[in-house]
Amino acid sequence: MSFKLEVKNLTYSYDGNSPLKRDAVSDISFAVNDGEIIGIVGHTGSGKSTLVQQLNGLIKPSSGEVLLDSKSIWENPKEMRKIRSKVGLVFQYPEYQLFEDTVFEDIAFGPKNMGLSGDELKTQVLDIARLMGIKEEYLDKSPFDLSGGEKRRVAIAGVMAMKPEVIIFDEPVAGLDPKGRNDVINMIYNYRQAYNATVFVVSHNMEDMAQIADKLIVLSNGKLIAFDTVEKIFSNKAILSKAGLNPPIVTRVMDALREKGIKVPENIFTVSAAVDFLLNYEKEGEAND
């Protein structure tokens, strides 16, 4: 079977062959397909950032390989720029990397470096801006005149404008208010839907993971300890405990209701699912009165 992106026995060691050698990630393997949203979770120092920086060749593995469309991304190091246009990486607080005079120019920076120009460049920028909910009148503004959430949106759109087949987000909603968080999550969904892209999202927030991810990669001390659906991971308290993580708050509330004898389904991890269940439970109770 052919996968969009596959990681085989990936290891990255700091301090090489010295006595201080330490594996930041160790012998990690997994494979993902087009259109999947994969959450990457783990405690601080578990290897999340080191892992994702290898997925687009920002750092080279000590051993193992990353395959994109069945080919090693390090097969021809001189073509690494091409790989990075296919595997986009959005760092935490990407708005700090804005630097152009206008929003349009910031979004256009990546596509321009890929060789786009003229009407083709303009069309690509306008398409992404529209898809990402960036108003056309903002395109002539300085990005530094925007709010924090709007700056984040523009910075992310700049990576999306290169239309990567795989896009990686490192804590994409960190520091945002609830509206900003929802805006960014909607951007990720919209991009996945529009281009059937494979998406990785690094987060320590289990509520965000419950809302956005299809599957979760769970890391602990540089090792992959689980890779499965959100439902199976959040239902396995032993795995979460081993990784030093807690299930979403909603899940813990549902567990408390279960302990009181209420028959709560096992697959409630989000606020919306909890609200639906409680409303139905209340209606059933009224019907039985």
C-alpha positions in Angstrom: 0.0 0.0 0.0 1.2 3.5 -0.9 1.0 6.2 1.9 1.2 9.9 1.5 3.9 10.1 4.2 5.7 7.3 6.0 8.3 7.3 8.8 10.5 4.3 9.2 12.6 3.6 12.3 13.3 7.3 12.7 15.9 8.2 15.3 17.5 11.6 16.1 20.4 11.8 18.6 21.9 14.9 20.1 25.7 15.0 20.8 26.4 12.3 18.3 29.0 9.7 19.5 29.9 11.6 22.7 29.2 10.2 26.2 26.4 12.8 26.4 24.6 11.3 23.5 20.8 11.4 23.9 18.0 10.2 21.6 15.4 12.9 21.2 13.3 10.5 19.2 14.0 6.8 19.0 13.0 4.2 16.4 9.7 5.8 15.5 7.6 4.3 12.6 4.1 5.3 11.3 2.3 6.0 8.1 -0.5 8.4 7.1 -2.7 8.9 4.1 -4.1 11.8 2.1 -6.7 13.9 4.0 -5.9 12.7 7.5 -5.5 15.1 10.4 -3.0 13.6 12.9 -2.5 15.0 16.3 0.9 14.7 18.0 0.8 14.7 21.8 3.1 14.1 24.7 4.6 15.8 27.7 7.3 18.5 27.4 10.5 17.0 26.2 8.7 14.0 24.6 10.2 14.6 21.2 7.2 16.3 19.4 9.1 19.2 17.9 12.2 17.1 17.0 9.9 14.7 15.2 8.0 17.2 13.1 11.2 19.1 12.1 12.4 15.9 10.5 9.2 15.5 8.4 10.1 18.3 6.1 13.9 17.9 6.3 14.6 20.8 8.6 16.8 18.4 10.5 18.3 15.2 9.2 17.6 11.9 11.1 20.5 10.2 12.7 19.0 7.0 11.3 15.8 5.8 9.7 13.9 7.7 6.9 11.0 9.9 6.0 9.2 8.9 2.8 6.9 11.2 0.8 4.9 9.5 -1.9 7.2 6.4 -1.3 10.5 8.4 -1.9 13.0 9.4 0.8 13.0 13.1 1.3 16.8 12.9 1.6 17.2 11.1 -1.7 18.4 14.3 -3.3 19.4 16.9 -0.7 19.7 19.6 -3.4 16.0 19.3 -3.9 15.1 20.0 -0.3 13.5 23.3 -1.1 11.0 21.4 -3.3 10.3 19.0 -0.5 9.6 21.9 1.9 7.1 23.3 -0.6 5.3 20.0 -0.5 5.6 19.6 3.3 4.9 22.9 4.9 5.8 23.7 8.6 4.0 26.4 10.6 6.0 27.2 13.7 4.5 28.2 17.0 3.7 32.0 17.0 4.2 32.2 13.2 3.1 35.9 13.3 6.5 36.8 14.6 7.9 35.9 11.1 5.8 38.4 9.2 8.0 41.0 7.6 6.6 42.3 4.3 4.9 45.7 3.8 1.4 44.3 3.0 -0.7 41.3 3.8 -0.7 40.4 0.1 3.1 40.4 -0.1 3.4 38.3 3.0 1.0 35.6 1.6 2.7 35.8 -1.8 6.3 35.3 -0.4 6.3 31.5 -0.5 4.6 31.1 -3.9 6.9 33.8 -5.4 9.9 31.8 -4.3 8.4 28.8 -6.0 8.5 30.7 -9.3 4.9 32.1 -9.5 4.4 35.6 -10.8 1.9 37.9 -12.5 -1.7 36.8 -12.7 -0.9 33.3 -11.5 0.6 34.6 -8.3 -2.3 37.0 -7.7 -4.9 34.3 -8.3 -3.2 31.9 -5.8 -3.0 34.6 -3.1 -6.6 35.6 -3.6 -7.8 32.0 -3.6 -6.0 31.2 -0.3 -7.1 34.5 1.3 -10.7 33.8 0.4 -10.5 30.2 1.6 -9.0 31.3 4.8 -11.5 34.0 5.5 -9.1 36.9 5.0 -11.0 39.9 3.7 -9.8 41.3 0.4 -9.6 44.8 1.8 -7.0 43.5 4.3 -4.6 42.6 1.5 -3.3 46.1 1.0 -2.9 46.7 4.8 0.3 46.3 6.8 0.2 43.0 8.6 1.5 44.8 11.7 -1.8 46.8 11.8 -3.8 43.6 12.4 -4.9 42.0 15.7 -2.9 39.1 17.0 -5.4 36.5 15.7 -5.5 38.2 12.3 -1.7 38.2 12.1 -1.7 34.4 12.9 -4.2 33.8 10.2 -2.1 35.7 7.6 1.1 33.9 8.6 -0.6 30.5 8.3 -2.1 31.6 4.9 1.4 32.3 3.7 2.4 28.6 4.2 -0.9 27.4 2.8 -0.4 29.6 -0.3 2.4 27.2 -1.4 -0.4 24.5 -1.4 1.7 21.9 0.4 0.4 18.3 0.2 1.4 17.9 3.9 1.2 20.7 6.4 2.5 20.6 10.0 1.3 23.0 12.8 3.3 23.3 16.0 0.8 24.5 18.7 -1.2 26.5 16.2 -3.7 28.0 18.7 -1.2 28.9 21.5 -1.9 32.2 23.1 -5.2 32.9 21.1 -8.6 33.8 22.6 -11.5 31.4 22.0 -12.5 33.2 18.7 -9.0 33.1 17.4 -8.7 29.4 18.3 -11.8 28.6 16.4 -10.7 30.7 13.4 -7.4 28.8 13.2 -9.1 25.4 13.6 -11.5 26.3 10.8 -8.6 27.3 8.6 -7.1 23.9 9.1 -10.3 22.1 8.3 -10.9 24.3 5.2 -7.5 23.7 3.9 -7.8 19.9 4.4 -11.2 19.9 2.7 -10.1 22.0 -0.3 -6.8 20.2 -1.1 -7.3 16.8 0.6 -4.1 17.6 2.4 -2.5 15.5 5.2 -2.3 17.6 8.3 -0.2 17.2 11.5 -1.0 19.2 14.6 1.3 19.3 17.6 -0.5 20.2 20.8 -0.5 19.7 24.6 -4.2 20.6 24.7 -6.3 17.5 24.7 -9.5 19.6 24.1 -8.1 20.8 20.8 -7.0 17.3 19.8 -10.5 16.0 20.5 -12.0 18.7 18.3 -9.7 18.5 15.3 -7.8 15.2 15.0 -8.7 11.9 13.3 -5.9 10.0 14.9 -3.3 10.6 17.6 0.5 9.9 17.8 1.4 9.7 21.5 5.0 10.2 22.4 6.8 9.7 25.7 10.6 10.1 26.2 11.2 10.1 22.5 9.3 6.9 21.8 6.0 6.3 20.1 3.8 4.6 22.6 0.5 4.7 20.6 -0.8 5.6 17.2 -4.6 5.1 16.9 -7.9 6.9 16.5 -8.8 9.7 18.9 -11.6 7.6 20.3 -9.3 4.6 21.1 -6.6 6.8 22.6 -8.8 8.9 24.8 -10.6 5.7 26.0 -7.3 4.2 27.1 -6.4 5.9 30.4 -3.3 3.7 30.8 -1.7 5.1 27.6 -2.5 8.7 28.6 -1.1 8.2 32.1 2.1 6.6 30.7 2.5 9.7 28.5 1.8 12.1 31.4 -1.4 13.4 29.8 -5.0 13.8 31.0 -8.0 13.2 28.8 -10.1 16.2 27.9 -12.0 17.9 30.7 -15.3 16.9 29.1 -14.3 13.2 29.2 -13.5 13.5 32.9 -17.0 15.1 33.5 -18.6 12.2 31.6 -16.7 9.7 33.7 -18.0 11.4 36.8 -21.6 11.1 35.5 -21.0 7.4 34.7 -19.8 6.8 38.3 -23.2 8.2 39.4 -25.0 5.6 37.4 -25.8 7.6 34.3 -25.4 5.6 31.1 -23.0 7.9 29.2 -21.5 6.7 25.9 -17.8 6.1 25.9 -17.0 8.3 22.9 -17.8 11.8 24.2 -14.6 14.0 24.1 -15.8 17.4 22.9 -18.1 20.1 24.4 -20.5 19.8 21.5 -20.9 16.0 21.9 -21.5 16.5 25.7 -24.1 19.1 25.1 -25.9 16.9 22.6 -25.9 14.0 25.0 -27.1 16.1 27.9 -29.9 17.7 25.9 -31.1 14.3 24.7 -30.8 12.9 28.3 -32.9 15.7 29.6 -35.6 15.2 26.8 -35.7 11.5 27.6 -36.1 12.3 31.3 -39.0 14.7 30.6 -40.6 12.1 28.3 -40.5 9.5 31.1 -42.0 11.8 33.7 
